Amino acid sequence: MALNEGVPAPDFTLPTDGGGSLTLSGLRGSKVVLYAYPQDDTTSCTNEALSFDALRDDFAAAGTTVIGISPDSVKRHDKFKQKYSLQLTLVSDEERKAIEAYGLWVEKQMYGRHYMGVERSTFLIDETGKIVRVWAKVRVKGHAEAVLAAAREI
C-alpha cells in the first residue's frame, strides 16, 4: 500500500549513478521530489526523466531536488544518463527496500500476464521530511510541470 500525504517519508541510503550514494534525510532543509519508475530506457520512463531533467533549473529555483528511483543497477543508470545527457540524480534500489517502503512494488498486468513491478509514482517531500503530495499511477505527459507547480506552492 502506497504512502499517503502527511506521513514522514521513509528514509533510505542508496547508491546513485556515478558511484555515489544518497541518504534522503541528508536533504532535509530542502524540498525533494522522489519519482519512482519501473525501468531505465523504456519509452515512458525516458520521457519522464527527460521532462524532469528539462525543468531541473526551475526545480532548483523552487528549492527542490529531483531524484529518480528504480530497481535498475547503478551501471544501467549510468548508461541511461549518458545516452540522454541527463543531469538529475538516479538512485538504484536493486533490493527494492525503499520501493517497498513506499508501497510501490505491486502486481501489474500487461497483455493478460500478471507480474510484480514498480508503480510509477511521485512524492513531494517538504523541508521537514514529510510527504505533502502524492501522485500515483502517473501519466507522464505534463506530470513534471504539475509537480513543479506543486513544489512552488509549498
ROSE-4610 file (N, C-alpha, C; in Angstrom, 1 decimal, always signed):
// ROSE-4610
residu = [M/M/M/A/A/A/L/L/L/N/N/N/E/E/E/G/G/G/V/V/V/P/P/P/A/A/A/P/P/P/D/D/D/F/F/F/T/T/T/L/L/L/P/P/P/T/T/T/D/D/D/G/G/G/G/G/G/G/G/G/S/S/S/L/L/L/T/T/T/L/L/L/S/S/S/G/G/G/L/L/L/R/R/R/G/G/G/S/S/S/K/K/K/V/V/V/V/V/V/L/L/L/Y/Y/Y/A/A/A/Y/Y/Y/P/P/P/Q/Q/Q/D/D/D/D/D/D/T/T/T/T/T/T/S/S/S/C/C/C/T/T/T/N/N/N/E/E/E/A/A/A/L/L/L/S/S/S/F/F/F/D/D/D/A/A/A/L/L/L/R/R/R/D/D/D/D/D/D/F/F/F/A/A/A/A/A/A/A/A/A/G/G/G/T/T/T/T/T/T/V/V/V/I/I/I/G/G/G/I/I/I/S/S/S/P/P/P/D/D/D/S/S/S/V/V/V/K/K/K/R/R/R/H/H/H/D/D/D/K/K/K/F/F/F/K/K/K/Q/Q/Q/K/K/K/Y/Y/Y/S/S/S/L/L/L/Q/Q/Q/L/L/L/T/T/T/L/L/L/V/V/V/S/S/S/D/D/D/E/E/E/E/E/E/R/R/R/K/K/K/A/A/A/I/I/I/E/E/E/A/A/A/Y/Y/Y/G/G/G/L/L/L/W/W/W/V/V/V/E/E/E/K/K/K/Q/Q/Q/M/M/M/Y/Y/Y/G/G/G/R/R/R/H/H/H/Y/Y/Y/M/M/M/G/G/G/V/V/V/E/E/E/R/R/R/S/S/S/T/T/T/F/F/F/L/L/L/I/I/I/D/D/D/E/E/E/T/T/T/G/G/G/K/K/K/I/I/I/V/V/V/R/R/R/V/V/V/W/W/W/A/A/A/K/K/K/V/V/V/R/R/R/V/V/V/K/K/K/G/G/G/H/H/H/A/A/A/E/E/E/A/A/A/V/V/V/L/L/L/A/A/A/A/A/A/A/A/A/R/R/R/E/E/E/I/I/I]
num = [1/1/1/2/2/2/3/3/3/4/4/4/5/5/5/6/6/6/7/7/7/8/8/8/9/9/9/10/10/10/11/11/11/12/12/12/13/13/13/14/14/14/15/15/15/16/16/16/17/17/17/18/18/18/19/19/19/20/20/20/21/21/21/22/22/22/23/23/23/24/24/24/25/25/25/26/26/26/27/27/27/28/28/28/29/29/29/30/30/30/31/31/31/32/32/32/33/33/33/34/34/34/35/35/35/36/36/36/37/37/37/38/38/38/39/39/39/40/40/40/41/41/41/42/42/42/43/43/43/44/44/44/45/45/45/46/46/46/47/47/47/48/48/48/49/49/49/50/50/50/51/51/51/52/52/52/53/53/53/54/54/54/55/55/55/56/56/56/57/57/57/58/58/58/59/59/59/60/60/60/61/61/61/62/62/62/63/63/63/64/64/64/65/65/65/66/66/66/67/67/67/68/68/68/69/69/69/70/70/70/71/71/71/72/72/72/73/73/73/74/74/74/75/75/75/76/76/76/77/77/77/78/78/78/79/79/79/80/80/80/81/81/81/82/82/82/83/83/83/84/84/84/85/85/85/86/86/86/87/87/87/88/88/88/89/89/89/90/90/90/91/91/91/92/92/92/93/93/93/94/94/94/95/95/95/96/96/96/97/97/97/98/98/98/99/99/99/100/100/100/101/101/101/102/102/102/103/103/103/104/104/104/105/105/105/106/106/106/107/107/107/108/108/108/109/109/109/110/110/110/111/111/111/112/112/112/113/113/113/114/114/114/115/115/115/116/116/116/117/117/117/118/118/118/119/119/119/120/120/120/121/121/121/122/122/122/123/123/123/124/124/124/125/125/125/126/126/126/127/127/127/128/128/128/129/129/129/130/130/130/131/131/131/132/132/132/133/133/133/134/134/134/135/135/135/136/136/136/137/137/137/138/138/138/139/139/139/140/140/140/141/141/141/142/142/142/143/143/143/144/144/144/145/145/145/146/146/146/147/147/147/148/148/148/149/149/149/150/150/150/151/151/151/152/152/152/153/153/153/154/154/154]
x = [+0.8/+0.0/+0.9/+0.6/+1.4/+1.2/+2.2/+2.1/+1.2/+0.6/-0.3/+0.4/-0.3/+0.2/+0.1/+1.1/+1.1/+1.9/+2.5/+3.3/+4.8/+5.7/+7.1/+7.5/+8.4/+8.9/+9.9/+9.8/+10.7/+12.1/+13.1/+14.5/+15.1/+16.1/+16.9/+18.3/+19.2/+20.5/+20.7/+20.9/+21.1/+22.2/+22.8/+23.8/+23.2/+23.9/+23.5/+24.3/+23.8/+24.6/+26.0/+27.0/+28.3/+29.0/+28.5/+29.2/+29.1/+28.1/+27.9/+26.9/+26.4/+25.3/+24.5/+23.2/+22.3/+21.5/+21.4/+20.6/+19.5/+18.3/+17.1/+17.1/+17.4/+17.3/+18.4/+19.5/+20.5/+20.1/+18.9/+18.4/+17.4/+17.3/+16.3/+16.8/+15.8/+16.0/+15.7/+15.6/+15.1/+14.0/+13.2/+12.1/+12.7/+12.1/+12.5/+11.4/+11.6/+10.7/+11.3/+10.7/+11.1/+10.2/+10.7/+9.8/+10.3/+9.4/+9.7/+9.2/+10.0/+9.7/+10.2/+9.6/+9.9/+11.3/+11.7/+12.9/+13.5/+14.9/+15.6/+15.4/+15.4/+15.5/+14.2/+13.1/+11.8/+11.1/+10.2/+9.6/+9.1/+8.2/+7.6/+8.6/+9.5/+10.5/+11.5/+11.8/+12.7/+12.1/+10.8/+10.1/+9.9/+9.7/+9.5/+10.9/+11.9/+13.3/+13.6/+13.4/+13.7/+12.9/+11.6/+10.7/+11.2/+11.6/+12.1/+13.4/+14.3/+15.6/+15.5/+14.6/+14.4/+14.0/+13.4/+13.0/+13.9/+15.1/+15.9/+16.3/+16.5/+16.8/+15.6/+14.4/+13.2/+13.0/+13.2/+13.1/+14.1/+15.3/+16.4/+16.0/+15.4/+14.9/+13.8/+13.1/+12.0/+12.5/+13.8/+14.4/+14.2/+14.1/+13.6/+14.7/+15.0/+15.9/+15.0/+15.4/+14.6/+15.5/+14.9/+15.6/+14.7/+15.3/+14.6/+15.0/+14.1/+14.4/+13.8/+14.6/+14.1/+15.0/+14.5/+15.3/+16.5/+16.7/+17.9/+19.2/+20.2/+21.6/+22.2/+23.2/+23.9/+24.5/+25.1/+25.6/+24.6/+23.4/+22.3/+21.9/+21.9/+21.6/+22.6/+23.9/+25.0/+24.8/+24.5/+24.3/+23.1/+22.0/+20.8/+21.1/+21.8/+22.1/+23.0/+24.0/+24.9/+24.2/+23.3/+22.6/+21.8/+21.1/+20.2/+20.7/+22.0/+22.6/+21.8/+21.3/+20.6/+21.5/+21.0/+21.7/+21.1/+19.9/+19.3/+19.9/+19.6/+20.2/+19.3/+19.8/+19.1/+19.7/+18.8/+19.2/+18.8/+19.7/+19.5/+19.0/+17.8/+17.2/+17.0/+18.1/+18.0/+17.3/+17.5/+16.8/+15.4/+15.0/+13.6/+13.2/+14.1/+13.8/+13.0/+13.6/+12.9/+11.6/+11.6/+10.5/+9.3/+9.7/+8.6/+8.2/+9.1/+8.7/+7.8/+7.8/+6.9/+5.6/+5.6/+4.4/+4.2/+5.4/+5.3/+5.6/+5.9/+6.2/+4.8/+4.2/+2.8/+2.6/+1.5/+1.1/+0.6/+1.1/+0.7/+0.2/-0.4/-0.9/-0.7/-0.1/+0.0/-0.2/-1.1/-1.5/-1.9/-2.7/-3.2/-2.2/-1.0/+0.1/+0.2/+0.2/+0.4/+1.9/+2.4/+3.8/+3.9/+5.0/+5.3/+6.2/+6.0/+6.8/+6.5/+7.2/+7.2/+6.0/+5.1/+4.1/+4.6/+4.5/+5.0/+4.3/+5.1/+4.5/+5.5/+5.0/+5.9/+5.4/+6.4/+6.2/+6.9/+6.2/+6.7/+6.9/+8.2/+8.5/+9.0/+8.4/+8.8/+10.1/+10.5/+11.8/+12.0/+10.9/+11.0/+11.0/+10.8/+10.8/+9.4/+8.4/+7.0/+6.5/+5.8/+5.2/+4.0/+4.1/+3.0/+2.1/+2.6/+1.8/+2.2/+1.2/+1.5/+0.7/+1.4/+0.8/+1.0/-0.1/+0.0/-0.4/+0.1/-0.2/-0.1/+1.1/+1.4/+1.3/+0.7/+0.7/+1.8/+2.7/+3.9/+3.6/+2.8/+2.6/+2.1/+2.9/+2.5/+2.8/+3.2/+3.4/+4.5/+5.7/+6.8/+6.4/+5.6/+5.2/+4.2/+3.3/+2.4/+3.1/+4.2/+5.0/+5.7/+6.2/+6.9/+6.0/+4.8/+3.8/+3.5/+3.3/+3.1/+4.3/+5.5/+6.7/+6.8/+6.4/+6.4/+5.4/+4.3/+3.3/+3.6/+4.6/+4.8/+6.1]
y = [-1.2/+0.0/+1.2/+2.1/+3.3/+4.3/+5.1/+6.1/+7.2/+7.8/+9.0/+10.3/+11.4/+12.7/+12.9/+13.6/+13.9/+13.0/+11.9/+11.0/+11.3/+10.9/+11.1/+10.2/+10.7/+9.9/+8.9/+7.7/+6.7/+7.0/+7.0/+7.3/+6.2/+6.5/+5.4/+6.0/+5.1/+5.3/+4.4/+4.9/+4.1/+4.6/+3.7/+4.1/+4.9/+5.8/+6.7/+6.4/+7.0/+7.0/+7.6/+7.2/+7.8/+7.3/+6.3/+5.7/+6.4/+7.3/+8.0/+7.2/+7.9/+7.4/+8.6/+8.3/+9.4/+8.9/+9.7/+9.5/+10.5/+10.1/+11.0/+12.0/+11.6/+12.5/+13.6/+13.3/+14.3/+15.5/+15.4/+16.5/+17.4/+17.1/+17.9/+19.4/+20.2/+21.6/+22.1/+21.2/+21.5/+20.5/+20.9/+20.1/+19.0/+17.9/+16.8/+16.2/+16.0/+15.2/+13.9/+12.8/+11.5/+10.8/+10.5/+9.9/+8.5/+7.5/+6.1/+5.7/+4.9/+4.5/+3.0/+2.3/+0.9/+0.5/+1.2/+0.7/+1.8/+1.9/+2.8/+2.5/+3.5/+3.4/+2.7/+2.8/+2.4/+3.8/+3.7/+4.9/+5.9/+5.4/+6.3/+6.7/+5.8/+6.2/+7.2/+7.0/+8.0/+9.4/+9.4/+10.7/+11.4/+10.6/+11.1/+11.7/+11.0/+11.5/+12.8/+12.8/+13.9/+15.2/+14.9/+16.0/+16.6/+15.8/+16.3/+17.0/+16.4/+17.0/+18.3/+18.5/+19.7/+20.9/+20.5/+21.5/+21.6/+21.1/+21.0/+22.4/+23.4/+24.7/+25.3/+25.1/+25.6/+24.9/+23.6/+22.9/+23.5/+23.7/+24.3/+25.7/+26.5/+27.8/+27.7/+26.6/+26.4/+25.7/+25.6/+24.9/+23.5/+22.8/+21.4/+20.6/+19.4/+18.4/+17.3/+16.9/+15.9/+14.6/+13.5/+12.2/+11.1/+10.4/+9.3/+8.0/+7.1/+5.8/+4.6/+3.6/+2.4/+1.2/+0.0/-1.2/-1.4/-0.6/-0.8/-0.6/-1.2/-1.1/+0.3/+0.6/+1.8/+1.9/+0.7/+0.7/+1.0/+0.5/+0.8/+2.2/+2.8/+4.2/+5.1/+4.7/+5.5/+5.5/+4.3/+4.2/+5.0/+5.0/+5.7/+7.2/+7.7/+9.1/+9.6/+8.8/+9.1/+9.2/+8.2/+8.1/+9.4/+9.9/+11.0/+12.3/+12.3/+13.5/+14.1/+13.2/+13.5/+14.1/+15.1/+15.7/+15.3/+14.9/+14.6/+13.4/+13.2/+12.1/+10.9/+9.7/+8.5/+7.6/+7.0/+6.1/+4.7/+3.7/+2.3/+1.6/+1.0/+0.2/-1.3/-1.9/-3.3/-4.3/-4.0/-4.9/-4.5/-3.3/-2.8/-2.4/-2.2/-1.9/-0.6/+0.5/+1.8/+1.7/+1.1/+1.0/+0.3/-0.8/-1.5/-0.6/+0.1/+1.0/+2.1/+2.5/+3.5/+2.9/+1.5/+0.8/+0.7/+0.7/+0.8/-0.5/-1.6/-2.9/-3.6/-3.6/-4.0/-5.0/-5.7/-6.6/-5.8/-6.1/-5.3/-6.4/-5.9/-6.7/-6.1/-6.9/-6.4/-7.6/-7.4/-8.4/-9.7/-9.6/-10.7/-11.4/-10.9/-11.5/-10.7/-11.4/-10.8/-10.8/-9.8/-9.7/-8.7/-8.7/-7.7/-6.6/-5.3/-4.3/-3.0/-1.9/-0.6/+0.1/+0.7/+1.5/+3.0/+3.5/+4.8/+5.8/+6.4/+7.4/+8.4/+9.6/+10.7/+11.2/+11.5/+12.0/+13.4/+14.4/+15.7/+15.7/+15.9/+15.9/+17.2/+17.7/+19.1/+19.1/+20.3/+20.5/+19.7/+19.3/+18.6/+17.1/+16.6/+15.2/+14.6/+15.4/+14.9/+14.9/+13.9/+13.8/+14.8/+15.7/+16.7/+16.5/+15.7/+15.5/+14.1/+13.3/+12.0/+12.0/+11.6/+11.3/+9.8/+9.0/+7.6/+7.3/+6.2/+5.7/+6.9/+7.5/+8.7/+8.4/+9.4/+9.5/+10.6/+10.3/+11.1/+12.5/+12.6/+13.9/+15.0/+16.1/+17.2/+16.9/+15.8/+15.4/+16.3/+16.4/+17.2/+18.6/+19.2/+20.5/+20.7/+19.7/+19.7/+19.6/+18.7/+18.6/+19.9/+20.5/+21.8/+22.8/+22.9/+23.9/+23.6/+22.3/+22.0/+22.3/+22.1/+22.4/+23.9/+24.7/+26.2/+26.7/+25.9/+26.3/+26.1/+25.2/+24.9/+25.6]
z = [+0.0/+0.0/+0.0/-0.9/-1.1/+0.1/+0.4/+1.5/+1.1/+2.2/+2.0/+2.3/+2.0/+2.3/+3.9/+4.4/+5.8/+6.7/+6.1/+6.9/+6.6/+7.5/+7.2/+6.1/+5.2/+4.1/+4.6/+4.3/+4.8/+4.3/+5.3/+4.9/+4.2/+3.5/+2.8/+2.5/+2.3/+1.8/+0.7/-0.5/-1.7/-2.6/-3.4/-4.4/-5.5/-6.0/-7.1/-8.3/-9.4/-10.6/-10.4/-11.1/-10.9/-9.7/-9.0/-7.9/-6.6/-6.4/-5.2/-4.3/-3.3/-2.5/-2.0/-1.7/-1.3/-0.1/+0.9/+2.1/+2.0/+2.0/+1.9/+3.0/+4.2/+5.4/+5.3/+4.5/+4.3/+3.5/+2.9/+2.1/+2.9/+4.2/+5.0/+4.9/+4.9/+4.7/+3.3/+2.4/+1.1/+0.7/-0.3/-0.8/-1.7/-1.7/-2.6/-3.4/-4.7/-5.5/-5.7/-5.2/-5.4/-6.4/-7.6/-8.6/-8.8/-8.7/-8.9/-10.3/-10.9/-12.3/-12.4/-13.4/-13.5/-14.0/-15.1/-15.8/-16.7/-16.6/-17.5/-19.0/-19.8/-21.2/-21.9/-21.2/-21.9/-22.2/-23.1/-23.7/-22.6/-21.8/-20.7/-19.7/-19.3/-18.3/-18.8/-20.1/-20.7/-20.8/-21.3/-21.4/-20.1/-19.0/-17.7/-17.2/-17.4/-17.0/-17.7/-19.0/-19.9/-19.4/-19.1/-18.6/-17.3/-16.3/-15.1/-15.3/-16.1/-16.4/-17.1/-18.0/-18.7/-17.7/-16.6/-15.6/-14.4/-14.5/-13.3/-12.8/-13.6/-13.2/-12.5/-13.0/-12.4/-11.0/-10.9/-9.6/-8.6/-9.1/-8.2/-7.7/-8.6/-8.2/-7.2/-7.2/-6.2/-5.0/-4.8/-3.7/-3.6/-4.7/-4.8/-5.5/-4.9/-5.5/-6.1/-7.3/-8.0/-8.0/-7.6/-7.5/-8.2/-9.1/-9.7/-9.0/-8.8/-8.1/-8.9/-9.2/-9.8/-9.3/-9.6/-9.2/-10.2/-11.1/-12.0/-11.3/-11.9/-11.3/-11.5/-10.8/-11.0/-12.4/-12.8/-14.2/-15.2/-15.1/-16.0/-16.0/-14.7/-14.6/-15.3/-15.1/-15.8/-17.3/-17.9/-19.3/-19.8/-19.0/-19.3/-19.3/-18.2/-18.1/-19.3/-19.6/-20.7/-22.0/-22.3/-23.6/-23.8/-22.7/-22.9/-22.3/-21.9/-21.3/-20.1/-19.3/-18.1/-17.0/-16.3/-15.2/-13.8/-13.8/-12.5/-11.8/-10.5/-9.8/-9.8/-10.1/-10.1/-9.1/-8.2/-7.2/-7.6/-7.2/-7.5/-6.3/-6.5/-5.4/-5.8/-6.1/-6.7/-5.7/-4.4/-3.4/-3.1/-3.7/-3.6/-2.2/-1.3/+0.1/+0.2/-0.4/-0.4/-1.2/-2.4/-3.2/-2.5/-1.7/-0.9/+0.2/+0.9/+2.0/+1.5/+0.3/-0.2/-0.8/-0.8/-1.2/-2.7/-3.4/-4.9/-5.6/-4.9/-5.5/-5.6/-6.7/-6.8/-8.0/-7.9/-9.0/-10.2/-11.3/-12.5/-13.6/-14.6/-15.7/-17.0/-17.9/-19.3/-20.3/-21.2/-22.2/-21.5/-20.4/-19.6/-18.7/-18.7/-17.9/-16.6/-15.5/-14.2/-13.8/-13.2/-12.8/-11.7/-11.0/-10.0/-10.6/-10.3/-10.8/-10.0/-10.4/-9.7/-10.3/-9.4/-9.8/-10.0/-11.2/-11.4/-10.5/-9.6/-8.6/-8.3/-7.8/-7.4/-6.0/-5.2/-3.9/-3.8/-3.3/-3.0/-1.5/-1.1/+0.4/+0.8/+1.9/+2.3/+3.1/+3.5/+4.1/+5.4/+6.0/+7.3/+7.1/+5.9/+5.6/+5.5/+5.5/+5.4/+4.0/+3.6/+2.3/+2.3/+1.3/+1.2/+0.0/-0.9/-2.2/-2.7/-3.2/-3.8/-5.2/-6.2/-7.5/-7.7/-7.8/-8.0/-9.5/-10.0/-11.3/-12.3/-12.3/-13.1/-14.6/-15.2/-16.7/-17.0/-17.9/-18.0/-18.6/-19.6/-20.2/-19.3/-19.1/-18.3/-16.8/-16.4/-15.0/-14.3/-15.0/-14.4/-14.1/-15.0/-14.9/-13.7/-13.5/-12.4/-11.1/-11.0/-9.8/-9.5/-10.5/-10.3/-9.8/-10.3/-9.8/-8.3/-7.9/-6.5/-5.6/-6.1/-5.4/-5.1/-6.1/-5.9/-4.9/-4.7/-3.8/-2.3/-2.1/-0.6/-0.2]
